[in-house]
């Protein structure tokens, strides 16, 4: 079960990612990805797991920015939005 708070954050992250792709704004995409991570933490309802995952999420964003930002914005957003849809669909 996804709470209304988490669902709202998932929707916000998906919209922000789509806007970032349309505008080609990599930094906006990274901010949207961070928002997705926050939504995942709320949905997980496990503060310990969220604290453990946070450094990995940060490193993952940095890695993506370094190696995929120029070519993978639309593809990455597509995968993220598919994940969000799957979570919201249960």
N, C-alpha and C positions, 0 to 999 in steps of 0.2 A: 504494500500500500504506500503510495506517495502522498505526502501531505500537500495541502494547498500551497503552503509556503515554498516547498521544494518544486512543485509543479510550475508555479509562477516564475521561479528562477530558471528552470529549464526552458520555459518559453522565452524568457528574456534573453537567455544565452543563445538560443537558436536564431532569434531575430537579429541579434547583434552580429552573429557570425554571417548570416546572409547579407546584412548591410555591409559588412567588412569585405565580403567577396565582391559585391557590386561596385564598391568604391575602390577596391584594390588596396585597402588599408590594412597592412600587416599588423601594425601595432593595435588597431582596434580588434583585430581577430584574436590577438594574444590576450587582450583584456576580456573578451568574450569567453575564451578558453578558461581563464581564471574564474569567471562567473560560473561556468559549467562545473568546475571543480568544487566550488562552494555549494552548488546545488547537490552534487553527489554526496558531499559530506553531510548535508542536512538529511538527504534521503536515506543514507546509510544508518543514521541515528546511532553512530558509534564514534564518540569523540576520540577514543584511542586510535582507531583505524584512520580517522581523518588526520590526526597529528602525524602518524607514521607515513601516510601517503603524501603529505604536503611537500616535503623536500623532493620526492621523486617527480611530482607534478611540475615543480619549478624547474628541475633539471630537464625534464622532457620538453617543456616550452622552449628553454634555451637551445636545446639540441635542434628542435624543429626550426627555430628561427635561424640558426646557423646554416643548416643543410637543406631545408625545404621551403623556406619562406618565399623564395623567388619563383618557384615552380609549382608548389603544392597547396596554394591557398584554397582554391575551389575544391580540390579533391579532399583535403583535410576537413573542410567544413562539411562536405557531403557525408563523410564518415561520422563526424561528431553529431550532426543532425539525425542521422540514422540511429545512433545510439540513444539520443534523447527520445526519439519516437518510440523506440523499443521499451525504454524504461516507462514512459507514460502509458504505453499500451499494456503494461504489466507482463 
